[in-house]
């Protein structure tokens, strides 16, 4: 009996030690191949087909002529004054709508912060922001044409009832200034969606500590709230800029003539008879847009990473 006990003890001592809290069955499950990555296959296919492949084709076409000959002329066209002015128009429009949309959206978020998350008003604003942030393209253009177009409801009412002409110097709605109001329409809701989580994540303990140390509401926002929220605000601002810079459908439906912004200039390069034979110029323009949006989204990623430090 003693011999058997000693032999069992020696066998137990020589057996490989298992980690604490583990069992052979658990170790077998961990060593088995995981197929969880298969859930990413549909998303990966979507990214490759609708993002990676069009990007490669657009960029690659900018370095070739229509018959496949390599050329630098398409890329050199990016330095043309007309093209540079178009990029400046796009950047100016995007910056204006992003700044105004970010400020107004942040104020709306601040107003919602005083309401309970389950209140009807806050739920209604959240739902409306989620819908309106995606309400663009032809539908949004038609809504503005029907309301403030030449024969729009608001235009006719102001002209016939109040004697106010909102188009004294021409129909600005169908030109570059006419894109500002429609862009506000989806920029402000997008700001509410992206900035509200950061504002709601402010810890009440910070405000209580500020009051305990003799601070005021103003000192809390100046020394705690604004510095903490600044990275999130800047990240949302960059996202709004990229969103406006890459928007096409609303501008295409409103500004049917001309190429005031880069997406419309790409359309002109592909369809206009005046640039026949230079269709690949659209690839060079797309490359310029990709560079601008890539820089903006890179900055967004860096700022968002910094903002995530305190949110986690």
PAMAR-372622 format. One record per residue (C-alpha): residue number from 1; residue in one letter; chain; x, y, z. Coordinates in steps of 0.05 Angstrom, whole numbers, plus 5000, padded with zeros to 4 digits. Layout:
BEGIN
SITE  nr rest kette    x    y    z
SITE NUM    A     A    X    Y    Z
...
END
This chain:
BEGIN
SITE  nr rest kette    x    y    z
SITE   1    X     A 5000 5000 5000
SITE   2    X     A 5057 5047 5017
SITE   3    X     A 5091 5030 4952
SITE   4    X     A 5028 5045 4912
SITE   5    X     A 5019 5112 4948
SITE   6    X     A 5091 5132 4935
SITE   7    X     A 5085 5113 4862
SITE   8    X     A 5022 5154 4855
SITE   9    X     A 5056 5213 4888
SITE  10    X     A 5116 5207 4841
SITE  11    X     A 5069 5205 4781
SITE  12    X     A 5031 5266 4804
SITE  13    X     A 5096 5304 4816
SITE  14    X     A 5123 5286 4748
SITE  15    X     A 5059 5305 4711
SITE  16    X     A 5060 5374 4677
SITE  17    X     A 5028 5427 4720
SITE  18    X     A 4964 5459 4693
SITE  19    X     A 4952 5533 4702
SITE  20    X     A 4909 5553 4760
SITE  21    X     A 4835 5549 4745
SITE  22    X     A 4844 5508 4683
SITE  23    X     A 4826 5437 4665
SITE  24    X     A 4846 5390 4609
SITE  25    X     A 4779 5402 4575
SITE  26    X     A 4788 5477 4578
SITE  27    X     A 4859 5471 4550
SITE  28    X     A 4833 5427 4494
SITE  29    X     A 4780 5480 4477
SITE  30    X     A 4833 5534 4475
SITE  31    X     A 4878 5494 4429
SITE  32    X     A 4821 5479 4381
SITE  33    X     A 4819 5523 4318
SITE  34    X     A 4771 5582 4323
SITE  35    X     A 4724 5599 4266
SITE  36    X     A 4700 5664 4296
SITE  37    X     A 4737 5703 4241
SITE  38    X     A 4687 5676 4190
SITE  39    X     A 4638 5727 4216
SITE  40    X     A 4681 5782 4185
SITE  41    X     A 4680 5752 4116
SITE  42    X     A 4618 5789 4091
SITE  43    X     A 4645 5855 4117
SITE  44    X     A 4713 5842 4087
SITE  45    X     A 4682 5825 4020
SITE  46    X     A 4641 5890 4023
SITE  47    X     A 4704 5931 4038
SITE  48    X     A 4744 5898 3981
SITE  49    X     A 4689 5904 3929
SITE  50    X     A 4662 5973 3944
SITE  51    X     A 4722 6008 3975
SITE  52    X     A 4789 5976 3959
SITE  53    X     A 4777 5957 3886
SITE  54    X     A 4745 6024 3865
SITE  55    X     A 4802 6061 3901
SITE  56    X     A 4856 6021 3865
SITE  57    X     A 4821 6031 3798
SITE  58    X     A 4810 6105 3808
SITE  59    X     A 4882 6117 3830
SITE  60    X     A 4911 6072 3777
SITE  61    X     A 4871 6104 3721
SITE  62    X     A 4901 6172 3739
SITE  63    X     A 4969 6149 3713
SITE  64    X     A 4946 6123 3646
SITE  65    X     A 4913 6149 3583
SITE  66    X     A 4850 6122 3552
SITE  67    X     A 4890 6071 3511
SITE  68    X     A 4932 6047 3570
SITE  69    X     A 4995 6088 3560
SITE  70    X     A 5030 6113 3623
SITE  71    X     A 5028 6188 3631
SITE  72    X     A 5039 6243 3682
SITE  73    X     A 4993 6292 3648
SITE  74    X     A 4932 6272 3689
SITE  75    X     A 4970 6282 3755
SITE  76    X     A 5000 6347 3729
SITE  77    X     A 4930 6372 3717
SITE  78    X     A 4920 6376 3792
SITE  79    X     A 4963 6439 3790
SITE  80    X     A 4917 6473 3740
SITE  81    X     A 4887 6537 3770
SITE  82    X     A 4816 6514 3754
SITE  83    X     A 4828 6448 3791
SITE  84    X     A 4861 6483 3849
SITE  85    X     A 4801 6531 3854
SITE  86    X     A 4754 6472 3855
SITE  87    X     A 4793 6439 3911
SITE  88    X     A 4792 6506 3948
SITE  89    X     A 4716 6510 3939
SITE  90    X     A 4707 6440 3966
SITE  91    X     A 4753 6454 4025
SITE  92    X     A 4719 6520 4041
SITE  93    X     A 4649 6491 4037
SITE  94    X     A 4669 6431 4079
SITE  95    X     A 4704 6474 4132
SITE  96    X     A 4646 6523 4138
SITE  97    X     A 4593 6470 4145
SITE  98    X     A 4637 6428 4191
SITE  99    X     A 4651 6486 4239
SITE 100    X     A 4580 6512 4241
SITE 101    X     A 4552 6441 4245
SITE 102    X     A 4600 6423 4301
SITE 103    X     A 4584 6485 4342
SITE 104    X     A 4508 6480 4334
SITE 105    X     A 4509 6405 4345
SITE 106    X     A 4551 6413 4408
SITE 107    X     A 4502 6464 4435
SITE 108    X     A 4444 6416 4422
SITE 109    X     A 4482 6361 4458
SITE 110    X     A 4493 6408 4517
SITE 111    X     A 4419 6423 4520
SITE 112    X     A 4402 6348 4517
SITE 113    X     A 4451 6335 4573
SITE 114    X     A 4403 6365 4623
SITE 115    X     A 4349 6315 4605
SITE 116    X     A 4341 6244 4628
SITE 117    X     A 4367 6194 4577
SITE 118    X     A 4298 6160 4575
SITE 119    X     A 4259 6225 4567
SITE 120    X     A 4214 6232 4506
SITE 121    X     A 4248 6295 4482
SITE 122    X     A 4318 6266 4484
SITE 123    X     A 4294 6201 4452
SITE 124    X     A 4259 6240 4397
SITE 125    X     A 4321 6283 4383
SITE 126    X     A 4366 6221 4382
SITE 127    X     A 4319 6186 4333
SITE 128    X     A 4313 6248 4289
SITE 129    X     A 4388 6258 4288
SITE 130    X     A 4399 6185 4267
SITE 131    X     A 4350 6193 4209
SITE 132    X     A 4369 6263 4185
SITE 133    X     A 4444 6247 4186
SITE 134    X     A 4430 6197 4130
SITE 135    X     A 4378 6240 4094
SITE 136    X     A 4416 6265 4034
SITE 137    X     A 4423 6258 3960
SITE 138    X     A 4365 6270 3912
SITE 139    X     A 4313 6268 3968
SITE 140    X     A 4347 6325 4006
SITE 141    X     A 4357 6365 3942
SITE 142    X     A 4283 6357 3923
SITE 143    X     A 4262 6379 3993
SITE 144    X     A 4301 6444 3986
SITE 145    X     A 4277 6456 3915
SITE 146    X     A 4205 6446 3938
SITE 147    X     A 4213 6493 3997
SITE 148    X     A 4261 6548 3976
SITE 149    X     A 4268 6536 3901
SITE 150    X     A 4245 6587 3850
SITE 151    X     A 4174 6564 3858
SITE 152    X     A 4182 6533 3927
SITE 153    X     A 4129 6539 3981
SITE 154    X     A 4170 6585 4025
SITE 155    X     A 4196 6626 3966
SITE 156    X     A 4126 6639 3939
SITE 157    X     A 4098 6656 4008
SITE 158    X     A 4154 6706 4023
SITE 159    X     A 4147 6738 3954
SITE 160    X     A 4071 6742 3949
SITE 161    X     A 4053 6754 4022
SITE 162    X     A 4112 6794 4050
SITE 163    X     A 4144 6822 3987
SITE 164    X     A 4211 6789 4003
SITE 165    X     A 4252 6762 3945
SITE 166    X     A 4304 6712 3969
SITE 167    X     A 4335 6709 3899
SITE 168    X     A 4348 6783 3883
SITE 169    X     A 4415 6768 3849
SITE 170    X     A 4399 6701 3816
SITE 171    X     A 4382 6631 3838
SITE 172    X     A 4439 6619 3887
SITE 173    X     A 4407 6553 3909
SITE 174    X     A 4434 6519 3847
SITE 175    X     A 4504 6546 3855
SITE 176    X     A 4559 6536 3907
SITE 177    X     A 4526 6579 3962
SITE 178    X     A 4463 6538 3954
SITE 179    X     A 4499 6476 3980
SITE 180    X     A 4511 6507 4049
SITE 181    X     A 4441 6499 4077
SITE 182    X     A 4431 6427 4052
SITE 183    X     A 4498 6408 4081
SITE 184    X     A 4478 6438 4148
SITE 185    X     A 4418 6393 4145
SITE 186    X     A 4459 6329 4153
SITE 187    X     A 4521 6358 4187
SITE 188    X     A 4486 6380 4251
SITE 189    X     A 4452 6313 4263
SITE 190    X     A 4517 6277 4249
SITE 191    X     A 4551 6320 4302
SITE 192    X     A 4497 6303 4352
SITE 193    X     A 4507 6229 4340
SITE 194    X     A 4583 6231 4346
SITE 195    X     A 4592 6282 4402
SITE 196    X     A 4535 6264 4449
SITE 197    X     A 4568 6200 4476
SITE 198    X     A 4631 6240 4495
SITE 199    X     A 4590 6294 4530
SITE 200    X     A 4548 6243 4566
SITE 201    X     A 4611 6207 4590
SITE 202    X     A 4631 6266 4634
SITE 203    X     A 4633 6238 4704
SITE 204    X     A 4588 6272 4756
SITE 205    X     A 4644 6261 4807
SITE 206    X     A 4687 6311 4770
SITE 207    X     A 4634 6366 4779
SITE 208    X     A 4625 6346 4852
SITE 209    X     A 4700 6350 4865
SITE 210    X     A 4702 6418 4831
SITE 211    X     A 4647 6444 4877
SITE 212    X     A 4680 6413 4938
SITE 213    X     A 4744 6450 4923
SITE 214    X     A 4708 6516 4917
SITE 215    X     A 4700 6517 4842
SITE 216    X     A 4642 6545 4802
SITE 217    X     A 4605 6519 4741
SITE 218    X     A 4647 6565 4697
SITE 219    X     A 4712 6540 4727
SITE 220    X     A 4690 6468 4717
SITE 221    X     A 4679 6478 4642
SITE 222    X     A 4742 6520 4633
SITE 223    X     A 4789 6475 4672
SITE 224    X     A 4757 6406 4666
SITE 225    X     A 4700 6400 4616
SITE 226    X     A 4727 6437 4556
SITE 227    X     A 4798 6409 4560
SITE 228    X     A 4771 6338 4568
SITE 229    X     A 4721 6346 4511
SITE 230    X     A 4768 6383 4464
SITE 231    X     A 4796 6319 4431
SITE 232    X     A 4727 6290 4420
SITE 233    X     A 4702 6356 4392
SITE 234    X     A 4761 6361 4345
SITE 235    X     A 4752 6289 4323
SITE 236    X     A 4679 6302 4307
SITE 237    X     A 4698 6365 4270
SITE 238    X     A 4747 6327 4226
SITE 239    X     A 4694 6274 4213
SITE 240    X     A 4644 6327 4191
SITE 241    X     A 4697 6358 4145
SITE 242    X     A 4711 6291 4111
SITE 243    X     A 4636 6277 4105
SITE 244    X     A 4623 6343 4070
SITE 245    X     A 4686 6339 4027
SITE 246    X     A 4666 6271 3999
SITE 247    X     A 4591 6285 3990
SITE 248    X     A 4566 6280 3919
SITE 249    X     A 4493 6262 3910
SITE 250    X     A 4462 6325 3941
SITE 251    X     A 4508 6371 3902
SITE 252    X     A 4497 6333 3837
SITE 253    X     A 4422 6339 3844
SITE 254    X     A 4423 6414 3861
SITE 255    X     A 4480 6439 3818
SITE 256    X     A 4464 6405 3752
SITE 257    X     A 4508 6454 3714
SITE 258    X     A 4581 6470 3727
SITE 259    X     A 4634 6437 3770
SITE 260    X     A 4643 6480 3831
SITE 261    X     A 4668 6425 3876
SITE 262    X     A 4714 6365 3864
SITE 263    X     A 4660 6310 3862
SITE 264    X     A 4623 6349 3808
SITE 265    X     A 4688 6361 3771
SITE 266    X     A 4700 6285 3770
SITE 267    X     A 4630 6277 3741
SITE 268    X     A 4647 6329 3687
SITE 269    X     A 4712 6293 3670
SITE 270    X     A 4674 6228 3660
SITE 271    X     A 4613 6254 3621
SITE 272    X     A 4628 6322 3590
SITE 273    X     A 4643 6326 3515
SITE 274    X     A 4690 6384 3527
SITE 275    X     A 4742 6338 3559
SITE 276    X     A 4733 6281 3511
SITE 277    X     A 4793 6236 3513
SITE 278    X     A 4813 6258 3583
SITE 279    X     A 4767 6212 3622
SITE 280    X     A 4825 6188 3663
SITE 281    X     A 4832 6258 3691
SITE 282    X     A 4776 6236 3738
SITE 283    X     A 4825 6185 3768
SITE 284    X     A 4875 6240 3783
SITE 285    X     A 4820 6282 3816
SITE 286    X     A 4798 6222 3856
SITE 287    X     A 4870 6212 3878
SITE 288    X     A 4872 6284 3903
SITE 289    X     A 4807 6272 3942
SITE 290    X     A 4834 6207 3971
SITE 291    X     A 4897 6243 3995
SITE 292    X     A 4857 6299 4028
SITE 293    X     A 4807 6252 4061
SITE 294    X     A 4863 6204 4081
SITE 295    X     A 4900 6260 4117
SITE 296    X     A 4837 6283 4152
SITE 297    X     A 4817 6213 4174
SITE 298    X     A 4888 6199 4197
SITE 299    X     A 4885 6261 4242
SITE 300    X     A 4816 6238 4264
SITE 301    X     A 4843 6170 4285
SITE 302    X     A 4900 6202 4325
SITE 303    X     A 4853 6252 4360
SITE 304    X     A 4801 6198 4374
SITE 305    X     A 4854 6154 4405
SITE 306    X     A 4872 6209 4452
SITE 307    X     A 4799 6222 4468
SITE 308    X     A 4788 6149 4484
SITE 309    X     A 4838 6151 4541
SITE 310    X     A 4791 6183 4590
SITE 311    X     A 4727 6154 4560
SITE 312    X     A 4750 6084 4577
END
